[in-house]
Amino acid sequence: MAIITISRGSYSKGKEVAEKVASRLGYQCISRDVLLDASENFHVPEMKLVRAIHDAPSILDRFSRSRQAFIAYIRCALVQYVKEDNVVYHGLAGHLLLKGIPHVLKVRVIADLHDRVRAEMKREKVSEKAARSLLLKDDEERRKWTQSLYGVDPWDSALYDLVVHIRKLTVEDAIDIISDAAVRAPFKTLKQTQQKMEDYGMACQLKAGLVDSFDNVGVKSEYGNILVYANGNEHHVQKVRKKAMEITGKMTGVNELEVHAAQKLPPNTV
């Protein structure tokens, strides 16, 4: 059992690959479902969530509370889907939103620009020049988004366990390769990896509850013991503590809660 994230560009065959891998393995295939759940659960219009994970933020907007909140909502919704394993997610930044979960198979599916342009021309009924311009603009938006929020380039192969180029390799080849990798030992769910997922889910749930009210808050959980780090004075930290206690009081699996002041948020927090 595994979790598979498939990162893809427009018209790269990534959606088709994801759906067929899920069918082959008997997994659930999700993409827009995550946005719909986040929209419903946190009462945010879906289009705002789409823009939050697609449009490259301006310098002023990069760390705005609303954008950070929207990303926290999407991550929280995604984690709820993947906690039980057997899921293929093909959406932007799945490999980053689930960073630190050991049994996630991170895949990048790419295709030649020429082939993507032809697919765009056929579907959108536009000229070759227009199709190329649209694709390059979309690619650049995705790249800027990932670089500005995570400090990495989505085209960096080191971010993935597999990079599959659809050209000499066909869609069916990609399905075979990904399906074979998913059942290998590194991606099997073990007791300790499932605990990491449960802890990550708790941290994401609490972060989603805090981020709308507080800036610069980091959360992590270890075996149900939740640590919250708040950037601010003691009065601010007390307000964060009160809200965190209110939220965790409605959560299951929480053992202890600690809230600390921090000038800089520690690594490995959400």
Secondary structure as the mmCIF struct_conf table of DSSP 4:
data_model
#
loop_
_struct_conf.conf_type_id
_struct_conf.id
_struct_conf.beg_label_comp_id
_struct_conf.beg_label_asym_id
_struct_conf.beg_label_seq_id
_struct_conf.end_label_comp_id
_struct_conf.end_label_asym_id
_struct_conf.end_label_seq_id
STRN STRN1 ILE A 3 ARG A 8
TURN_TY1_P TURN_TY1_P1 SER A 10 TYR A 11
BEND BEND1 SER A 12 LYS A 13
HELX_RH_AL_P HELX_RH_AL_P1 GLY A 14 LEU A 25
TURN_TY1_P TURN_TY1_P2 GLY A 26 GLY A 26
STRN STRN2 GLN A 28 ILE A 30
BEND BEND2 SER A 31 SER A 31
HELX_RH_AL_P HELX_RH_AL_P2 ARG A 32 PHE A 42
TURN_TY1_P TURN_TY1_P3 HIS A 43 HIS A 43
HELX_RH_AL_P HELX_RH_AL_P3 GLU A 46 ALA A 52
TURN_TY1_P TURN_TY1_P4 ILE A 53 HIS A 54
BEND BEND3 ASP A 55 ASP A 55
HELX_LH_PP_P HELX_LH_PP_P1 ALA A 56 SER A 58
TURN_TY1_P TURN_TY1_P5 ILE A 59 PHE A 63
HELX_RH_AL_P HELX_RH_AL_P4 ARG A 65 VAL A 82
TURN_TY1_P TURN_TY1_P6 LYS A 83 GLU A 84
BEND BEND4 ASP A 85 ASP A 85
STRN STRN3 VAL A 87 TYR A 89
BEND BEND5 GLY A 91 GLY A 91
TURN_TY1_P TURN_TY1_P7 LEU A 92 ALA A 93
HELX_RH_AL_P HELX_RH_AL_P5 GLY A 94 LEU A 97
TURN_TY1_P TURN_TY1_P8 LEU A 98 GLY A 100
TURN_TY1_P TURN_TY1_P9 PRO A 102 HIS A 103
STRN STRN4 VAL A 104 ALA A 111
HELX_RH_AL_P HELX_RH_AL_P6 LEU A 113 GLU A 124
TURN_TY1_P TURN_TY1_P10 LYS A 125 LYS A 125
HELX_RH_AL_P HELX_RH_AL_P7 GLU A 128 TYR A 150
BEND BEND6 GLY A 151 VAL A 152
TURN_TY1_P TURN_TY1_P11 PRO A 154 TRP A 155
HELX_RH_3T_P HELX_RH_3T_P1 SER A 157 LEU A 159
BEND BEND7 ASP A 161 ASP A 161
STRN STRN5 LEU A 162 ILE A 166
TURN_TY1_P TURN_TY1_P12 ARG A 167 LYS A 168
STRN STRN6 LEU A 169 LEU A 169
HELX_RH_AL_P HELX_RH_AL_P8 VAL A 171 ALA A 182
TURN_TY1_P TURN_TY1_P13 VAL A 183 VAL A 183
BEND BEND8 ARG A 184 ARG A 184
HELX_RH_3T_P HELX_RH_3T_P2 ALA A 185 PHE A 187
BEND BEND9 LYS A 188 LYS A 188
HELX_RH_AL_P HELX_RH_AL_P9 LYS A 191 LEU A 210
TURN_TY1_P TURN_TY1_P14 VAL A 211 SER A 213
BEND BEND10 ASP A 215 ASN A 216
STRN STRN7 VAL A 217 GLU A 222
TURN_TY1_P TURN_TY1_P15 TYR A 223 GLY A 224
STRN STRN8 ASN A 225 ALA A 230
BEND BEND11 GLY A 232 GLY A 232
HELX_RH_AL_P HELX_RH_AL_P10 GLU A 234 THR A 248
TURN_TY1_P TURN_TY1_P16 GLY A 249 LYS A 250
BEND BEND12 THR A 252 GLY A 253
STRN STRN9 GLU A 256 ALA A 261
BEND BEND13 GLN A 263 LYS A 264
HELX_LH_PP_P HELX_LH_PP_P2 LEU A 265 PRO A 266
TURN_TY1_P TURN_TY1_P17 PRO A 267 ASN A 268
#
